[in-house]
């Protein structure tokens, strides 16, 4: 067993570090309880939504539910790596990260129970979805159990934080709001999605921080990150398709915009000092 030393006994916590600030934000803003949301209006509204709209909403809920479960299941290897490196402030934040992903899984389950939807969610998953969440993501995270290299950590953060959360999840929130916000329907669902979006902004910020830290130490990894994001673009295209395989151009455009945003943040951070990058990253947190 690896002997570990108590970092806080010699240097105390770095309260000015971005991970510690994210931890404090999670304590203040991440304490919502899915069971405290009032879903009674959602239950009343659901039978009156057009079938086409119901199916569109269910497709997004299904993909969120599966995705939230997957990231809850797969995060532990990253926490272990960060812990083994002795980065206590980052580990403290990651404990809130894992709890929030589990809570998101609970939230979508409560929504599905409220609207009495009991059909298997897998019917809404296409091959690209299955590959991403059953192969690409878990393989990248499980790799960390035996490979703690900067390359392996950066690959996990790219897939998890930059793409799954920064592109796909952000686009999913956009779809919910586009479908429902102007109608006044399903307020419980929208309230919970608002909390999720705030939580995920911290998760994405941490992933950006982590990649910036690694790239500053190992500049060649920047090209690896860009190459991986390019490889994942076709997955985003598939995510924008409806049940008939038709691309939703609005959804695709939003996904591509999110992907460009992630690329530009990393490109800018590559040239920045740690302090400047941290300030920029922190400004993205809701």
C-alpha positions in Angstrom: 0.0 0.0 0.0 1.3 3.4 -0.9 2.2 5.6 2.1 0.4 8.9 2.0 1.3 12.1 3.9 -1.2 14.6 5.3 -0.8 17.6 3.1 -2.8 19.9 5.2 -0.6 19.4 8.2 2.3 21.1 6.4 0.8 23.6 4.0 -2.9 23.7 4.8 -5.6 24.0 2.1 -5.0 26.4 -0.8 -8.1 28.5 -0.5 -7.2 30.5 -3.6 -7.0 27.6 -5.9 -9.7 27.2 -8.5 -10.6 23.6 -7.4 -11.1 24.8 -3.8 -13.3 27.7 -5.0 -15.4 25.2 -7.1 -15.7 23.1 -4.0 -17.0 26.1 -2.0 -19.4 26.9 -4.8 -20.7 23.4 -4.8 -21.4 23.7 -1.1 -23.4 26.9 -1.6 -25.2 26.1 -4.9 -25.2 22.3 -5.3 -27.3 21.4 -2.2 -30.6 21.2 -4.0 -32.7 18.0 -3.5 -34.6 16.4 -6.4 -37.3 15.4 -4.0 -38.0 19.0 -3.0 -39.1 19.9 -6.6 -42.8 20.2 -7.1 -43.7 17.8 -10.0 -47.5 18.0 -9.7 -47.9 20.4 -12.6 -45.7 18.1 -14.7 -47.9 15.2 -14.0 -50.9 17.2 -15.0 -49.3 18.7 -18.1 -47.8 15.5 -19.6 -51.1 13.9 -20.9 -51.9 17.1 -22.8 -48.6 17.5 -24.7 -48.7 16.5 -28.4 -47.3 13.0 -28.9 -44.5 14.3 -31.1 -43.4 16.7 -28.4 -43.6 13.9 -25.8 -41.4 11.7 -27.8 -38.8 14.5 -28.3 -38.7 15.2 -24.6 -38.5 11.5 -23.8 -35.6 11.0 -26.1 -33.6 13.8 -24.3 -34.6 12.5 -20.9 -33.6 9.0 -21.8 -30.2 10.1 -23.0 -29.7 12.3 -20.0 -30.7 9.5 -17.6 -28.3 7.0 -19.3 -25.5 9.6 -19.5 -25.9 10.7 -15.8 -25.8 7.0 -14.7 -22.7 6.4 -16.9 -20.7 9.3 -15.5 -21.7 8.4 -12.0 -20.5 4.9 -12.6 -17.3 5.9 -14.3 -15.9 8.8 -12.3 -14.2 6.9 -9.5 -10.9 6.1 -11.4 -10.3 9.8 -11.9 -10.9 10.6 -8.2 -8.4 7.8 -7.3 -5.7 9.2 -9.7 -6.1 12.8 -8.3 -6.1 11.4 -4.7 -2.9 9.4 -5.4 -1.3 12.6 -6.8 -2.0 14.3 -3.4 -4.1 17.1 -4.9 -6.4 17.4 -2.0 -8.3 20.5 -3.2 -9.1 18.8 -6.5 -10.2 15.6 -4.7 -12.5 17.6 -2.4 -14.2 19.1 -5.4 -14.5 15.8 -7.1 -16.4 14.4 -4.1 -19.1 17.0 -4.8 -18.9 16.2 -8.5 -19.7 12.5 -7.9 -22.5 13.3 -5.5 -24.1 15.7 -8.1 -24.0 13.2 -10.9 -25.8 10.6 -8.7 -28.3 13.3 -7.8 -28.9 14.0 -11.5 -29.6 10.4 -12.1 -32.2 10.5 -9.3 -33.8 13.6 -10.7 -34.5 12.1 -14.1 -35.8 9.0 -12.5 -38.2 11.1 -10.5 -39.4 12.9 -13.6 -40.0 9.5 -15.4 -41.9 8.2 -12.4 -44.0 11.4 -12.2 -45.2 11.0 -15.8 -45.6 7.3 -15.4 -43.2 6.4 -18.2 -42.0 2.8 -17.6 -40.9 1.8 -21.0 -37.2 0.8 -21.4 -35.1 3.8 -22.1 -32.8 1.8 -24.4 -35.2 2.1 -27.3 -34.1 5.8 -27.5 -30.4 4.9 -27.8 -28.7 4.7 -31.2 -25.4 2.9 -31.9 -23.4 6.1 -31.5 -24.9 6.7 -28.0 -24.2 3.0 -27.0 -20.6 3.2 -28.2 -19.9 6.5 -26.4 -21.4 5.5 -23.0 -20.8 1.7 -23.0 -17.3 1.7 -24.6 -15.5 5.0 -25.3 -16.2 6.7 -21.9 -15.8 3.7 -19.6 -12.7 2.5 -21.5 -11.1 6.0 -21.1 -11.9 6.1 -17.4 -11.0 2.5 -16.6 -7.6 3.0 -18.3 -6.8 5.2 -15.3 -6.8 2.2 -13.1 -3.5 1.0 -14.7 -2.3 4.1 -16.5 -2.0 7.4 -14.6 0.0 9.1 -17.4 -0.8 12.7 -18.3 -2.0 11.4 -21.7 -4.5 9.1 -20.1 -5.8 11.7 -17.7 -6.2 14.2 -20.5 -8.0 11.8 -22.7 -10.5 11.0 -19.8 -11.1 14.7 -19.2 -11.5 15.5 -22.9 -14.2 12.8 -23.4 -15.9 13.3 -20.0 -15.8 17.0 -19.3 -15.2 18.6 -22.6 -17.4 16.5 -24.8 -20.1 14.6 -22.8 -20.7 17.5 -20.4 -19.5 20.5 -22.4 -21.1 19.6 -25.7 -23.8 16.9 -25.4 -25.2 17.9 -22.0 -25.2 21.6 -22.8 -27.0 20.9 -26.0 -29.6 18.8 -24.1 -30.4 21.7 -21.8 -30.9 23.9 -24.9 -33.4 21.3 -26.3 -35.4 21.3 -23.1 -35.7 25.0 -23.0 -36.5 25.3 -26.7 -39.3 22.7 -26.2 -40.8 24.0 -23.0 -39.7 27.4 -21.7 -42.1 29.5 -23.8 -45.1 27.2 -23.1 -45.1 27.2 -19.3 -45.4 23.4 -19.4 -43.4 21.0 -17.2 -42.0 23.5 -14.7 -40.6 20.8 -12.4 -38.5 19.4 -15.2 -37.3 22.8 -16.2 -36.5 23.7 -12.5 -34.4 20.6 -12.1 -32.6 21.2 -15.5 -31.7 24.7 -14.3 -30.0 23.1 -11.2 -28.2 20.6 -13.4 -26.9 23.3 -15.7 -25.5 25.1 -12.8 -23.9 21.9 -11.4 -22.4 21.0 -14.8 -20.9 24.5 -15.3 -18.7 23.6 -12.3 -17.8 20.2 -13.7 -16.9 21.6 -17.1 -14.8 24.3 -15.4 -12.9 21.7 -13.5 -12.3 19.7 -16.6 -11.0 22.8 -18.4 -8.8 23.6 -15.4 -7.4 20.0 -15.4 -6.6 20.1 -19.1 -5.0 23.5 -18.8 -2.8 22.3 -16.0 -1.7 19.2 -17.9 -1.2 21.0 -21.2 1.0 23.7 -19.4 3.1 20.9 -18.0 3.1 18.7 -21.2 2.4 21.0 -24.3 2.2 18.1 -26.7 -1.0 16.9 -25.1 -2.9 19.9 -26.6 -2.7 18.3 -30.0 -4.0 15.0 -28.5 -7.0 16.8 -27.0 -7.8 18.5 -30.3 -7.5 15.3 -32.2 -9.8 13.5 -29.8 -12.5 16.2 -30.0 -12.3 16.0 -33.8 -12.9 12.2 -33.6 -16.0 12.8 -31.5 -17.6 15.2 -33.9 -19.6 12.5 -35.7 -21.1 11.5 -32.4 -22.5 15.0 -32.0 -24.0 14.7 -35.4 -25.7 11.5 -34.5 -27.0 13.0 -31.3 -28.7 15.7 -33.3 -30.9 13.2 -35.2 -34.5 12.5 -34.5 -36.1 9.0 -34.3 -36.3 9.0 -38.2 -32.6 9.7 -38.6 -33.3 13.3 -39.7 -30.8 15.9 -38.5 -32.2 18.7 -36.4 -30.2 21.6 -37.8 -30.8 23.8 -34.8 -29.5 21.1 -32.4 -26.5 20.4 -34.6 -25.6 24.1 -34.9 -25.8 24.5 -31.2 -23.6 21.4 -30.6 -21.0 22.6 -33.1 -21.1 26.0 -31.4 -20.4 24.4 -28.0 -17.6 22.3 -29.5 -16.0 25.4 -30.9 -16.4 27.1 -27.5 -14.5 24.3 -25.8 -11.7 24.4 -28.4 -11.3 28.2 -28.2 -11.1 28.1 -24.4 -8.3 25.5 -24.6 -6.6 27.3 -27.4 -6.6 30.6 -25.4 -5.7 28.8 -22.1 -2.6 27.3 -23.8 -1.1 30.8 -24.0 -2.3 32.1 -20.7 -0.6 32.1 -17.3 -2.2 29.9 -14.7 -3.8 32.8 -12.9 -5.3 34.3 -16.0 -6.6 30.9 -17.2 -8.1 30.3 -13.8 -9.9 33.6 -13.8 -11.3 33.0 -17.3 -12.4 29.5 -16.4 -14.0 30.7 -13.1 -16.0 33.3 -15.1 -17.8 30.5 -16.9 -19.3 29.0 -13.7 -23.0 29.8 -13.2 
